[in-house]
Amino acid sequence: MKGQKGRSETKRMDHADDVDYFAVYSPDTQKVHLLPITHVKNTENCLRLIPTGNNQERHVRWAADYEL
């Protein structure tokens, strides 16, 4: 969306009442992952393919757990 003076605006959409799952395709792995809407809280969510640099496991969403 364009705002005043050519500035971009981001509009957050709430899909909780319309969608049960999001299907996400990864061109890197050529696999599809199915995420429940309850696991998608914001646009910064991601699925991990490889371990974190500091080996953190807490709050990590492993892509393999959502693979179809």
C-alpha positions in Angstrom: 0.0 0.0 0.0 1.2 3.5 -0.7 0.8 6.2 1.9 1.5 9.9 1.7 4.5 11.1 -0.2 5.3 7.6 -1.6 5.8 6.0 1.8 4.9 2.3 2.1 2.6 1.1 4.7 2.1 -2.4 6.1 -1.3 -3.6 6.9 -1.4 -6.5 9.3 -4.2 -9.0 8.5 -5.7 -11.4 11.0 -6.5 -14.7 9.4 -7.4 -16.6 12.5 -11.2 -16.7 11.7 -10.6 -17.5 8.0 -7.7 -20.0 7.8 -6.8 -23.2 9.7 -3.4 -23.8 8.1 -0.8 -22.2 5.9 1.0 -24.3 3.4 4.6 -23.0 2.8 6.9 -24.2 0.0 10.6 -24.0 0.4 12.5 -23.8 -2.9 15.7 -24.7 -1.0 14.5 -28.1 0.1 11.7 -28.5 -2.5 9.3 -29.5 0.3 6.0 -28.2 1.5 5.3 -27.5 5.2 1.9 -27.2 6.8 1.6 -24.8 9.7 -1.5 -24.4 11.9 -2.6 -20.8 12.1 -2.1 -21.0 15.9 1.6 -21.4 15.2 1.8 -18.3 13.0 1.9 -15.3 15.3 3.7 -12.7 13.2 5.7 -12.2 10.0 8.9 -13.0 11.8 8.1 -16.6 12.3 10.4 -19.0 10.6 11.1 -22.7 10.3 14.6 -23.9 11.0 16.3 -26.2 8.6 19.7 -26.3 10.4 20.6 -25.9 14.1 21.2 -22.4 15.5 24.7 -21.1 15.9 24.5 -21.3 19.7 22.6 -24.6 19.7 19.5 -23.0 21.2 16.5 -25.3 21.0 13.9 -23.3 22.9 11.1 -21.8 20.7 12.7 -23.2 17.6 10.2 -24.5 15.0 11.9 -27.3 13.1 10.8 -27.5 9.5 10.8 -31.3 9.7 8.0 -31.2 12.3 5.7 -29.5 9.8 6.7 -31.4 6.6 4.0 -32.9 4.4 
